[in-house]
Amino acid sequence: MPASSTQNRQAFGLALRFIAPYRGQVIGALLALTFTAGITLSLGQGLRLLVDQGFATRSPDLLNQSVGLFFILVVALAIGTFARFYLVSWIGERVVADIRKQVFDHLIDLHPGFYESNRGLEIQSRLTADTTVLQSVIGTTVSIALRNALMLLGGVILLFVTNPKLTSIVMIAIPLVIAPIVFFGRRVRKLSRLSQDRVADVGSYVGEILGQIKTVQAYNHQSQDRMQFAQVVEDTFEVARQRIRQRAWLTCIVIMLVLGAIGAMLWVGGMDVIAGRISGGELAAFVFYSLIVGVSAGALSEVIGELQRAAGAGARIVELLRTEREIRPPATDLRHLPATISGNIAFDQVQFAYPTRPDAPVISDFSLTVRAGETLALVGPSGAGKSTLFDLLLRFFDISSGQISVEGCDICQLDPDELRRSFAIVSQNPALFFGTVADNIRYGRPDASMEEVRAAARAAHADEFVAAMPQGYETRLGDAGLGLSGGQKQRLAIARALLVDAPILLLDEATSALDAESEHLIQQALPRLMEGRTTLVIAHRLATVKHADRIAVIDGGRLVALGTHTELIQNNDLYARLAELQFGVTT
Protein backbone atom coordinates (compact mmCIF):
# COMPACT_ATOMS: atom_id res chain seq x y z
CA MET A 1 0.00 0.00 0.00
CA PRO A 2 2.74 2.55 0.78
CA ALA A 3 4.37 1.89 -2.63
CA SER A 4 1.11 2.48 -4.49
CA SER A 5 0.42 5.63 -2.46
CA THR A 6 3.86 6.93 -3.37
CA GLN A 7 3.18 6.08 -7.00
CA ASN A 8 -0.10 8.00 -6.91
CA ARG A 9 1.59 11.01 -5.32
CA GLN A 10 4.35 10.95 -7.94
CA ALA A 11 1.88 10.84 -10.81
CA PHE A 12 -0.28 13.56 -9.22
CA GLY A 13 2.76 15.75 -8.57
CA LEU A 14 3.96 15.27 -12.15
CA ALA A 15 0.56 16.28 -13.56
CA LEU A 16 0.29 19.35 -11.30
CA ARG A 17 3.80 20.52 -12.19
CA PHE A 18 3.06 20.48 -15.90
CA ILE A 19 -0.52 21.78 -15.63
CA ALA A 20 0.44 24.76 -13.41
CA PRO A 21 1.59 27.05 -16.28
CA TYR A 22 -1.87 26.82 -17.84
CA ARG A 23 -3.94 28.03 -14.89
CA GLY A 24 -6.17 30.18 -17.11
CA GLN A 25 -7.22 27.26 -19.28
CA VAL A 26 -7.69 25.06 -16.21
CA ILE A 27 -9.94 27.65 -14.54
CA GLY A 28 -11.93 28.00 -17.77
CA ALA A 29 -12.31 24.23 -18.05
CA LEU A 30 -13.43 23.95 -14.41
CA LEU A 31 -15.98 26.74 -14.88
CA ALA A 32 -17.31 25.08 -18.04
CA LEU A 33 -17.40 21.73 -16.26
CA THR A 34 -19.28 23.19 -13.27
CA PHE A 35 -21.65 25.04 -15.60
CA THR A 36 -22.50 21.90 -17.62
CA ALA A 37 -22.95 19.86 -14.44
CA GLY A 38 -25.29 22.52 -13.07
CA ILE A 39 -27.30 22.64 -16.31
CA THR A 40 -27.60 18.84 -16.36
CA LEU A 41 -28.87 18.84 -12.79
CA SER A 42 -31.30 21.64 -13.64
CA LEU A 43 -32.86 19.42 -16.28
CA GLY A 44 -34.43 17.44 -13.42
CA GLN A 45 -36.34 20.51 -12.28
CA GLY A 46 -37.32 21.16 -15.88
CA LEU A 47 -38.65 17.62 -16.06
CA ARG A 48 -40.64 18.14 -12.83
CA LEU A 49 -42.22 21.33 -14.23
CA LEU A 50 -42.97 19.59 -17.51
CA VAL A 51 -44.86 16.78 -15.77
CA ASP A 52 -46.61 18.79 -13.06
CA GLN A 53 -47.38 22.03 -14.99
CA GLY A 54 -47.44 20.81 -18.57
CA PHE A 55 -48.93 17.33 -18.57
CA ALA A 56 -50.89 17.31 -15.32
CA THR A 57 -52.61 20.72 -15.82
CA ARG A 58 -53.37 20.01 -19.50
CA SER A 59 -52.49 23.72 -20.17
CA PRO A 60 -50.89 24.39 -23.60
CA ASP A 61 -49.37 27.66 -22.34
CA LEU A 62 -47.69 26.02 -19.36
CA LEU A 63 -46.57 23.15 -21.58
CA ASN A 64 -45.03 25.64 -24.03
CA GLN A 65 -43.22 27.43 -21.20
CA SER A 66 -41.91 24.17 -19.74
CA VAL A 67 -40.72 22.88 -23.11
CA GLY A 68 -39.17 26.28 -23.94
CA LEU A 69 -37.26 26.28 -20.65
CA PHE A 70 -36.12 22.72 -21.38
CA PHE A 71 -34.71 23.72 -24.80
CA ILE A 72 -32.95 26.77 -23.33
CA LEU A 73 -31.22 24.45 -20.86
CA VAL A 74 -30.27 22.07 -23.70
CA VAL A 75 -28.67 24.88 -25.75
CA ALA A 76 -26.78 26.13 -22.68
CA LEU A 77 -25.61 22.58 -22.01
CA ALA A 78 -24.35 22.19 -25.60
CA ILE A 79 -22.38 25.46 -25.43
CA GLY A 80 -20.89 24.59 -22.05
CA THR A 81 -19.97 21.09 -23.26
CA PHE A 82 -18.15 22.55 -26.28
CA ALA A 83 -16.08 24.84 -24.05
CA ARG A 84 -15.36 22.05 -21.57
CA PHE A 85 -14.36 19.51 -24.22
CA TYR A 86 -12.12 21.95 -26.10
CA LEU A 87 -10.32 23.30 -23.03
CA VAL A 88 -9.82 19.93 -21.35
CA SER A 89 -8.58 18.30 -24.57
CA TRP A 90 -6.25 21.25 -25.20
CA ILE A 91 -4.80 20.95 -21.69
CA GLY A 92 -4.25 17.21 -22.17
CA GLU A 93 -2.43 17.62 -25.48
CA ARG A 94 -0.41 20.62 -24.26
CA VAL A 95 0.69 18.98 -21.01
CA VAL A 96 1.73 15.74 -22.72
CA ALA A 97 3.68 17.68 -25.35
CA ASP A 98 5.52 19.47 -22.53
CA ILE A 99 6.18 16.17 -20.72
CA ARG A 100 7.55 14.55 -23.86
CA LYS A 101 9.85 17.50 -24.50
CA GLN A 102 11.18 17.53 -20.94
CA VAL A 103 11.69 13.75 -20.84
CA PHE A 104 13.52 13.83 -24.19
CA ASP A 105 15.63 16.82 -23.11
CA HIS A 106 16.57 14.88 -19.98
CA LEU A 107 17.26 11.57 -21.75
CA ILE A 108 19.48 13.11 -24.41
CA ASP A 109 21.86 14.40 -21.71
CA LEU A 110 22.13 11.14 -19.76
CA HIS A 111 25.50 9.42 -19.96
CA PRO A 112 25.86 6.39 -22.29
CA GLY A 113 26.33 4.14 -19.25
CA PHE A 114 22.64 4.62 -18.45
CA TYR A 115 21.73 3.02 -21.76
CA GLU A 116 24.02 0.08 -21.06
CA SER A 117 21.84 -0.99 -18.15
CA ASN A 118 18.48 0.14 -19.62
CA ARG A 119 17.01 -0.94 -22.94
CA GLY A 120 16.74 2.05 -25.24
CA LEU A 121 13.60 0.71 -26.92
CA GLU A 122 11.91 0.21 -23.55
CA ILE A 123 12.72 3.83 -22.68
CA GLN A 124 11.30 4.84 -26.06
CA SER A 125 8.07 3.08 -25.14
CA ARG A 126 7.85 5.11 -21.94
CA LEU A 127 8.26 8.30 -23.94
CA THR A 128 5.45 7.32 -26.33
CA ALA A 129 3.05 4.78 -24.80
CA ASP A 130 3.14 6.09 -21.22
CA THR A 131 2.71 9.71 -22.27
CA THR A 132 -0.20 8.65 -24.51
CA VAL A 133 -1.87 7.13 -21.44
CA LEU A 134 -1.34 10.40 -19.57
CA GLN A 135 -2.74 12.38 -22.50
CA SER A 136 -5.88 10.25 -22.51
CA VAL A 137 -6.31 10.59 -18.75
CA ILE A 138 -5.58 14.33 -18.49
CA GLY A 139 -7.50 15.19 -21.65
CA THR A 140 -10.52 12.93 -21.10
CA THR A 141 -10.61 10.74 -18.00
CA VAL A 142 -9.97 13.50 -15.44
CA SER A 143 -12.74 15.57 -17.01
CA ILE A 144 -15.11 12.60 -16.85
CA ALA A 145 -14.12 11.92 -13.26
CA LEU A 146 -14.61 15.54 -12.14
CA ARG A 147 -17.88 15.91 -14.04
CA ASN A 148 -19.31 12.71 -12.59
CA ALA A 149 -18.08 13.61 -9.10
CA LEU A 150 -19.94 16.94 -9.36
CA MET A 151 -22.98 15.19 -10.77
CA LEU A 152 -22.87 12.63 -8.00
CA LEU A 153 -22.57 15.29 -5.29
CA GLY A 154 -25.18 17.59 -6.83
CA GLY A 155 -27.51 14.67 -7.53
CA VAL A 156 -27.37 13.51 -3.91
CA ILE A 157 -28.06 17.03 -2.64
CA LEU A 158 -31.03 17.45 -4.97
CA LEU A 159 -32.32 14.02 -4.01
CA PHE A 160 -32.49 15.17 -0.40
CA VAL A 161 -34.14 18.43 -1.46
CA THR A 162 -36.68 16.59 -3.61
CA ASN A 163 -37.60 13.77 -1.22
CA PRO A 164 -35.58 12.87 1.91
CA LYS A 165 -37.51 9.66 2.46
CA LEU A 166 -36.70 8.18 -0.93
CA THR A 167 -33.14 9.46 -0.74
CA SER A 168 -32.47 7.39 2.37
CA ILE A 169 -33.11 4.26 0.29
CA VAL A 170 -30.50 5.31 -2.29
CA MET A 171 -27.98 6.24 0.43
CA ILE A 172 -28.04 2.71 1.82
CA ALA A 173 -26.31 1.56 -1.37
CA ILE A 174 -23.40 4.04 -1.13
CA PRO A 175 -21.26 2.08 1.39
CA LEU A 176 -21.95 -1.03 -0.68
CA VAL A 177 -20.62 0.81 -3.76
CA ILE A 178 -17.49 2.17 -2.06
CA ALA A 179 -16.39 -1.21 -0.72
CA PRO A 180 -15.86 -2.91 -4.14
CA ILE A 181 -14.23 0.25 -5.52
CA VAL A 182 -11.58 0.07 -2.78
CA PHE A 183 -11.21 -3.71 -3.04
CA PHE A 184 -10.94 -3.97 -6.81
CA GLY A 185 -9.09 -0.64 -7.13
CA ARG A 186 -5.99 -2.06 -5.44
CA ARG A 187 -5.89 -4.98 -7.85
CA VAL A 188 -6.45 -2.75 -10.88
CA ARG A 189 -3.63 -0.43 -9.79
CA LYS A 190 -1.12 -3.27 -9.57
CA LEU A 191 -2.21 -4.83 -12.86
CA SER A 192 -2.16 -1.43 -14.62
CA ARG A 193 1.54 -0.95 -13.89
CA LEU A 194 2.28 -4.52 -14.97
CA SER A 195 0.25 -4.01 -18.14
CA GLN A 196 2.28 -0.91 -19.05
CA ASP A 197 5.50 -2.88 -18.58
CA ARG A 198 4.23 -5.62 -20.89
CA VAL A 199 3.22 -3.08 -23.55
CA ALA A 200 6.75 -1.66 -23.35
CA ASP A 201 8.12 -5.17 -23.89
CA VAL A 202 6.07 -5.49 -27.08
CA GLY A 203 7.39 -2.18 -28.43
CA SER A 204 10.97 -3.05 -27.52
CA TYR A 205 10.80 -6.45 -29.21
CA VAL A 206 9.31 -5.04 -32.42
CA GLY A 207 11.89 -2.25 -32.59
CA GLU A 208 14.78 -4.64 -32.03
CA ILE A 209 13.66 -7.13 -34.69
CA LEU A 210 12.77 -4.55 -37.34
CA GLY A 211 16.01 -2.69 -36.68
CA GLN A 212 17.95 -5.87 -37.49
CA ILE A 213 15.63 -7.20 -40.21
CA LYS A 214 18.45 -8.11 -42.61
CA THR A 215 20.12 -10.31 -40.02
CA VAL A 216 16.76 -11.87 -39.09
CA GLN A 217 16.01 -12.79 -42.69
CA ALA A 218 19.58 -13.80 -43.53
CA TYR A 219 19.46 -16.47 -40.80
CA ASN A 220 15.83 -17.43 -41.58
CA HIS A 221 14.97 -16.63 -37.98
CA GLN A 222 11.43 -15.45 -38.77
CA SER A 223 9.68 -18.54 -37.43
CA GLN A 224 11.47 -18.33 -34.05
CA ASP A 225 10.81 -14.60 -33.86
CA ARG A 226 7.15 -15.17 -34.64
CA MET A 227 6.91 -17.64 -31.77
CA GLN A 228 8.82 -15.40 -29.35
CA PHE A 229 6.79 -12.34 -30.31
CA ALA A 230 3.57 -14.32 -30.01
CA GLN A 231 4.59 -15.27 -26.46
CA VAL A 232 5.37 -11.63 -25.61
CA VAL A 233 1.97 -10.56 -27.00
CA GLU A 234 0.16 -13.35 -25.16
CA ASP A 235 1.86 -12.37 -21.89
CA THR A 236 0.72 -8.79 -22.49
CA PHE A 237 -2.80 -9.96 -23.28
CA GLU A 238 -2.96 -12.11 -20.16
CA VAL A 239 -2.09 -9.19 -17.89
CA ALA A 240 -4.56 -6.97 -19.77
CA ARG A 241 -7.23 -9.68 -19.46
CA GLN A 242 -6.79 -9.82 -15.71
CA ARG A 243 -6.96 -6.03 -15.47
CA ILE A 244 -10.07 -5.89 -17.66
CA ARG A 245 -11.75 -8.65 -15.64
CA GLN A 246 -11.17 -6.76 -12.39
CA ARG A 247 -12.56 -3.57 -13.91
CA ALA A 248 -15.52 -5.44 -15.39
CA TRP A 249 -16.35 -6.98 -11.98
CA LEU A 250 -16.07 -3.54 -10.40
CA THR A 251 -18.41 -1.94 -12.93
CA CYS A 252 -20.87 -4.84 -12.78
CA ILE A 253 -21.16 -4.79 -9.00
CA VAL A 254 -21.49 -0.99 -8.81
CA ILE A 255 -24.22 -0.87 -11.45
CA MET A 256 -26.11 -3.73 -9.84
CA LEU A 257 -26.02 -2.15 -6.40
CA VAL A 258 -26.85 1.39 -7.53
CA LEU A 259 -29.61 0.50 -9.97
CA GLY A 260 -30.97 -2.05 -7.49
CA ALA A 261 -31.35 0.74 -4.96
CA ILE A 262 -33.05 2.88 -7.62
CA GLY A 263 -35.47 0.02 -8.35
CA ALA A 264 -36.37 -0.23 -4.67
CA MET A 265 -36.83 3.53 -4.58
CA LEU A 266 -39.14 3.43 -7.63
CA TRP A 267 -41.35 0.91 -5.89
CA VAL A 268 -41.61 3.03 -2.74
CA GLY A 269 -42.06 6.25 -4.75
CA GLY A 270 -44.71 4.67 -6.97
CA MET A 271 -46.69 3.66 -3.90
CA ASP A 272 -46.44 7.27 -2.60
CA VAL A 273 -47.74 8.66 -5.92
CA ILE A 274 -50.64 6.23 -5.88
CA ALA A 275 -51.39 7.26 -2.27
CA GLY A 276 -51.14 10.97 -3.24
CA ARG A 277 -48.26 11.72 -0.89
CA ILE A 278 -46.07 13.08 -3.75
CA SER A 279 -46.73 14.32 -7.29
CA GLY A 280 -45.83 12.56 -10.51
CA GLY A 281 -43.42 15.37 -11.40
CA GLU A 282 -41.66 15.03 -8.09
CA LEU A 283 -41.18 11.30 -8.67
CA ALA A 284 -40.00 11.93 -12.27
CA ALA A 285 -37.41 14.45 -11.02
CA PHE A 286 -36.35 12.03 -8.31
CA VAL A 287 -35.94 9.21 -10.82
CA PHE A 288 -33.90 11.56 -13.03
CA TYR A 289 -31.55 12.49 -10.17
CA SER A 290 -31.32 8.87 -9.09
CA LEU A 291 -30.25 7.88 -12.59
CA ILE A 292 -27.67 10.67 -12.58
CA VAL A 293 -26.32 9.44 -9.25
CA GLY A 294 -26.28 5.84 -10.47
CA VAL A 295 -24.65 6.62 -13.82
CA SER A 296 -22.12 8.94 -12.18
CA ALA A 297 -21.18 6.32 -9.60
CA GLY A 298 -20.80 3.71 -12.36
CA ALA A 299 -18.69 6.08 -14.48
CA LEU A 300 -16.45 6.87 -11.51
CA SER A 301 -15.90 3.18 -10.86
CA GLU A 302 -14.82 2.77 -14.50
CA VAL A 303 -12.46 5.73 -14.64
CA ILE A 304 -10.75 4.71 -11.40
CA GLY A 305 -9.06 1.95 -13.40
CA GLU A 306 -7.85 4.50 -15.96
CA LEU A 307 -6.63 6.80 -13.20
CA GLN A 308 -4.67 3.91 -11.66
CA ARG A 309 -3.21 3.09 -15.07
CA ALA A 310 -2.16 6.72 -15.41
CA ALA A 311 -0.57 6.57 -11.96
CA GLY A 312 1.60 3.69 -13.18
CA ALA A 313 2.53 5.54 -16.36
CA GLY A 314 3.25 8.74 -14.44
CA ALA A 315 5.46 6.89 -11.95
CA ARG A 316 7.51 5.41 -14.81
CA ILE A 317 8.00 8.86 -16.32
CA VAL A 318 8.96 10.32 -12.93
CA GLU A 319 11.48 7.50 -12.61
CA LEU A 320 13.09 8.61 -15.88
CA LEU A 321 13.10 12.29 -14.93
CA ARG A 322 14.73 11.49 -11.58
CA THR A 323 17.60 9.61 -13.20
CA GLU A 324 20.71 11.57 -12.35
CA ARG A 325 22.91 12.96 -15.08
CA GLU A 326 26.26 11.58 -13.94
CA ILE A 327 28.45 13.39 -16.50
CA ARG A 328 28.05 17.08 -15.78
CA PRO A 329 30.13 20.24 -15.30
CA PRO A 330 31.81 20.48 -11.89
CA ALA A 331 29.85 22.37 -9.24
CA THR A 332 33.01 24.28 -8.25
CA ASP A 333 36.33 25.07 -9.89
CA LEU A 334 34.97 25.02 -13.43
CA ARG A 335 37.77 25.55 -15.94
CA HIS A 336 37.70 26.55 -19.61
CA LEU A 337 39.81 25.54 -22.58
CA PRO A 338 41.93 28.25 -24.22
CA ALA A 339 40.49 30.05 -27.23
CA THR A 340 42.99 28.33 -29.53
CA ILE A 341 43.45 24.59 -28.99
CA SER A 342 46.60 23.03 -30.38
CA GLY A 343 45.58 19.47 -29.53
CA ASN A 344 47.79 18.37 -26.63
CA ILE A 345 46.36 15.31 -24.86
CA ALA A 346 47.66 13.44 -21.81
CA PHE A 347 46.55 10.22 -20.11
CA ASP A 348 48.07 9.87 -16.63
CA GLN A 349 47.72 6.56 -14.71
CA VAL A 350 44.16 6.11 -15.97
CA GLN A 351 42.07 3.30 -14.48
CA PHE A 352 38.57 2.46 -15.71
CA ALA A 353 35.91 -0.25 -15.42
CA TYR A 354 32.40 -0.03 -16.84
CA PRO A 355 29.72 0.66 -14.19
CA THR A 356 27.90 -2.55 -15.11
CA ARG A 357 31.12 -4.56 -14.66
CA PRO A 358 33.02 -2.81 -11.84
CA ASP A 359 35.22 -5.84 -11.10
CA ALA A 360 36.53 -6.13 -14.67
CA PRO A 361 38.98 -3.26 -15.38
CA VAL A 362 39.07 -2.26 -19.06
CA ILE A 363 41.89 0.31 -18.77
CA SER A 364 44.72 -0.15 -16.24
CA ASP A 365 47.58 2.23 -15.34
CA PHE A 366 47.41 3.83 -18.77
CA SER A 367 49.73 6.78 -19.36
CA LEU A 368 50.32 8.41 -22.74
CA THR A 369 51.07 11.90 -24.03
CA VAL A 370 49.87 12.96 -27.49
CA ARG A 371 51.69 15.92 -28.97
CA ALA A 372 49.86 18.72 -30.76
CA GLY A 373 49.50 18.09 -34.48
CA GLU A 374 50.81 14.51 -34.48
CA THR A 375 49.08 11.43 -35.81
CA LEU A 376 49.04 8.68 -33.19
CA ALA A 377 47.74 5.22 -34.05
CA LEU A 378 46.26 2.85 -31.46
CA VAL A 379 46.63 -0.82 -32.36
CA GLY A 380 46.10 -4.07 -30.54
CA PRO A 381 43.83 -7.10 -30.41
CA SER A 382 40.04 -6.80 -30.15
CA GLY A 383 38.93 -5.95 -26.63
CA ALA A 384 42.23 -4.28 -25.78
CA GLY A 385 40.46 -1.04 -24.77
CA LYS A 386 41.18 1.17 -27.80
CA SER A 387 37.62 2.38 -28.38
CA THR A 388 37.13 2.77 -24.63
CA LEU A 389 39.95 5.34 -24.63
CA PHE A 390 37.95 7.39 -27.13
CA ASP A 391 34.87 7.12 -24.89
CA LEU A 392 36.89 8.33 -21.90
CA LEU A 393 38.46 11.16 -23.90
CA LEU A 394 34.98 12.34 -24.93
CA ARG A 395 33.92 11.87 -21.30
CA PHE A 396 31.08 9.51 -22.02
CA PHE A 397 32.22 7.83 -18.81
CA ASP A 398 34.28 9.11 -15.87
CA ILE A 399 37.50 7.31 -15.07
CA SER A 400 37.92 5.42 -11.81
CA SER A 401 41.28 7.08 -11.04
CA GLY A 402 44.06 8.99 -12.73
CA GLN A 403 43.62 11.98 -15.01
CA ILE A 404 42.96 12.82 -18.66
CA SER A 405 43.97 16.30 -19.82
CA VAL A 406 43.34 18.35 -22.94
CA GLU A 407 45.54 21.44 -23.30
CA GLY A 408 46.63 20.89 -19.70
CA CYS A 409 43.04 21.01 -18.37
CA ASP A 410 41.65 18.02 -16.48
CA ILE A 411 38.57 17.07 -18.53
CA CYS A 412 36.60 16.45 -15.32
CA GLN A 413 36.91 20.18 -14.59
CA LEU A 414 35.48 21.13 -18.00
CA ASP A 415 31.92 21.46 -19.19
CA PRO A 416 31.36 18.27 -21.27
CA ASP A 417 29.81 20.35 -24.07
CA GLU A 418 32.89 22.58 -24.27
CA LEU A 419 35.18 19.55 -24.18
CA ARG A 420 33.38 17.72 -27.00
CA ARG A 421 33.51 20.76 -29.27
CA SER A 422 37.24 20.08 -29.48
CA PHE A 423 36.70 16.75 -31.25
CA ALA A 424 35.49 15.42 -34.57
CA ILE A 425 34.93 11.68 -34.85
CA VAL A 426 34.63 9.25 -37.76
CA SER A 427 33.68 5.75 -36.64
CA GLN A 428 33.63 2.36 -38.32
CA ASN A 429 29.83 2.49 -38.52
CA PRO A 430 29.05 6.20 -38.87
CA ALA A 431 25.74 7.36 -37.45
CA LEU A 432 23.48 8.91 -40.06
CA PHE A 433 20.04 10.22 -39.21
CA PHE A 434 16.67 10.44 -40.89
CA GLY A 435 16.83 13.70 -42.81
CA THR A 436 18.48 15.19 -45.86
CA VAL A 437 22.08 14.63 -46.93
CA ALA A 438 22.80 18.28 -46.13
CA ASP A 439 21.30 17.90 -42.64
CA ASN A 440 23.61 14.96 -41.94
CA ILE A 441 26.73 16.77 -43.17
CA ARG A 442 25.96 19.89 -41.10
CA TYR A 443 25.02 17.80 -38.05
CA GLY A 444 27.90 19.24 -36.01
CA ARG A 445 27.42 22.76 -37.41
CA PRO A 446 23.72 23.39 -38.00
CA ASP A 447 24.42 27.00 -39.06
CA ALA A 448 26.79 26.05 -41.91
CA SER A 449 25.90 27.46 -45.32
CA MET A 450 25.06 25.29 -48.31
CA GLU A 451 28.34 26.28 -49.96
CA GLU A 452 30.29 25.14 -46.90
CA VAL A 453 28.38 21.84 -46.97
CA ARG A 454 29.28 21.30 -50.63
CA ALA A 455 32.91 22.22 -50.02
CA ALA A 456 33.16 19.66 -47.23
CA ALA A 457 31.53 17.02 -49.43
CA ARG A 458 33.97 17.74 -52.28
CA ALA A 459 36.93 17.42 -49.94
CA ALA A 460 35.53 14.09 -48.70
CA HIS A 461 35.00 12.84 -52.28
CA ALA A 462 31.27 12.65 -51.58
CA ASP A 463 30.02 15.39 -53.92
CA GLU A 464 29.89 13.17 -56.99
CA PHE A 465 27.57 10.50 -55.60
CA VAL A 466 25.45 13.09 -53.72
CA ALA A 467 24.95 15.07 -56.93
CA ALA A 468 23.69 11.89 -58.63
CA MET A 469 20.93 11.46 -56.04
CA PRO A 470 17.34 12.42 -57.05
CA GLN A 471 17.27 15.68 -55.06
CA GLY A 472 21.02 16.05 -54.54
CA TYR A 473 21.82 17.44 -51.11
CA GLU A 474 18.11 17.67 -50.30
CA THR A 475 17.63 13.90 -50.77
CA ARG A 476 16.17 12.40 -47.63
CA LEU A 477 18.04 9.43 -46.21
CA GLY A 478 16.34 6.42 -44.66
CA ASP A 479 16.86 5.44 -41.03
CA ALA A 480 20.60 5.11 -40.28
CA GLY A 481 21.42 6.01 -43.90
CA LEU A 482 19.49 3.05 -45.30
CA GLY A 483 20.23 2.71 -49.03
CA LEU A 484 23.80 4.05 -48.90
CA SER A 485 26.87 1.86 -49.22
CA GLY A 486 29.44 1.67 -46.43
CA GLY A 487 31.85 3.84 -48.40
CA GLN A 488 29.22 6.48 -49.06
CA LYS A 489 28.31 6.61 -45.38
CA GLN A 490 31.97 7.00 -44.43
CA ARG A 491 32.50 9.83 -46.89
CA LEU A 492 29.47 11.67 -45.51
CA ALA A 493 30.88 11.16 -42.01
CA ILE A 494 34.23 12.58 -43.15
CA ALA A 495 32.45 15.57 -44.72
CA ARG A 496 30.67 16.11 -41.41
CA ALA A 497 34.00 16.01 -39.53
CA LEU A 498 35.58 18.40 -42.04
CA LEU A 499 32.75 20.88 -41.61
CA VAL A 500 33.06 20.82 -37.80
CA ASP A 501 36.74 21.77 -38.19
CA ALA A 502 37.66 20.60 -34.67
CA PRO A 503 41.35 20.65 -33.58
CA ILE A 504 41.38 16.95 -32.54
CA LEU A 505 40.30 14.15 -34.85
CA LEU A 506 39.30 10.67 -33.72
CA LEU A 507 39.26 7.93 -36.37
CA ASP A 508 37.80 4.66 -35.11
CA GLU A 509 38.32 1.91 -37.70
CA ALA A 510 37.29 4.39 -40.39
CA THR A 511 38.24 2.13 -43.33
CA SER A 512 38.16 -1.42 -41.93
CA ALA A 513 34.80 -2.45 -43.38
CA LEU A 514 35.17 -0.98 -46.88
CA ASP A 515 35.85 -2.46 -50.30
CA ALA A 516 39.08 -1.55 -52.09
CA GLU A 517 37.60 1.26 -54.21
CA SER A 518 35.80 2.89 -51.27
CA GLU A 519 38.91 2.55 -49.10
CA HIS A 520 40.96 4.22 -51.83
CA LEU A 521 38.56 7.19 -51.93
CA ILE A 522 38.54 7.44 -48.14
CA GLN A 523 42.33 7.32 -48.02
CA GLN A 524 42.38 10.21 -50.49
CA ALA A 525 40.01 12.22 -48.28
CA LEU A 526 41.74 11.52 -44.96
CA PRO A 527 44.91 13.63 -45.51
CA ARG A 528 42.73 16.70 -46.08
CA LEU A 529 40.79 15.86 -42.89
CA MET A 530 43.93 15.22 -40.80
CA GLU A 531 45.83 18.28 -41.98
CA GLY A 532 46.79 20.57 -39.10
CA ARG A 533 44.99 18.45 -36.51
CA THR A 534 45.98 16.13 -33.71
CA THR A 535 44.73 12.76 -34.91
CA LEU A 536 44.16 9.55 -32.98
CA VAL A 537 43.57 6.55 -35.21
CA ILE A 538 42.26 3.15 -34.16
CA ALA A 539 43.04 0.54 -36.80
CA HIS A 540 43.29 -3.19 -37.16
CA ARG A 541 44.79 -2.85 -40.65
CA LEU A 542 48.38 -1.89 -39.96
CA ALA A 543 48.80 -0.80 -43.57
CA THR A 544 46.59 2.22 -42.80
CA VAL A 545 48.79 3.39 -39.92
CA LYS A 546 52.33 2.46 -41.03
CA HIS A 547 53.07 6.11 -41.71
CA ALA A 548 51.65 7.48 -38.46
CA ASP A 549 54.04 9.64 -36.43
CA ARG A 550 53.82 7.14 -33.59
CA ILE A 551 52.00 3.90 -32.89
CA ALA A 552 50.77 2.88 -29.43
CA VAL A 553 50.37 -0.85 -28.90
CA ILE A 554 47.63 -1.64 -26.36
CA ASP A 555 46.86 -5.02 -24.82
CA GLY A 556 44.54 -5.76 -21.91
CA GLY A 557 43.91 -2.06 -21.31
CA ARG A 558 47.63 -1.32 -20.88
CA LEU A 559 50.13 0.52 -23.05
CA VAL A 560 52.73 -2.13 -23.87
CA ALA A 561 54.79 -0.33 -26.53
CA LEU A 562 55.16 3.03 -28.26
CA GLY A 563 57.15 3.94 -31.36
CA THR A 564 57.20 4.03 -35.15
CA HIS A 565 56.24 1.09 -37.34
CA THR A 566 59.86 0.17 -37.94
CA GLU A 567 60.78 0.42 -34.25
CA LEU A 568 57.86 -1.70 -33.14
CA ILE A 569 58.54 -4.42 -35.71
CA GLN A 570 61.97 -4.81 -34.16
CA ASN A 571 61.18 -4.25 -30.48
CA ASN A 572 57.64 -5.50 -29.73
CA ASP A 573 56.58 -9.12 -30.13
CA LEU A 574 52.83 -8.37 -30.20
CA TYR A 575 53.15 -5.77 -32.96
CA ALA A 576 55.58 -7.98 -34.89
CA ARG A 577 53.10 -10.85 -34.71
CA LEU A 578 50.26 -8.64 -35.94
CA ALA A 579 52.48 -7.39 -38.79
CA GLU A 580 53.43 -10.92 -39.74
CA LEU A 581 49.78 -11.98 -39.84
CA GLN A 582 48.84 -9.05 -42.08
CA PHE A 583 51.93 -8.54 -44.23
CA GLY A 584 53.38 -12.05 -44.17
CA VAL A 585 56.75 -10.62 -43.12
CA THR A 586 58.50 -10.00 -39.83
CA THR A 587 60.56 -7.02 -40.88
Summary of the structure (lengths in Angstrom):
residues: 587
radius of gyration: 35.0
end to end distance: 73.4
largest distance: 119.3
contacts: 1904
relative contact order: 0.08
helix: 67%
strand: 11%
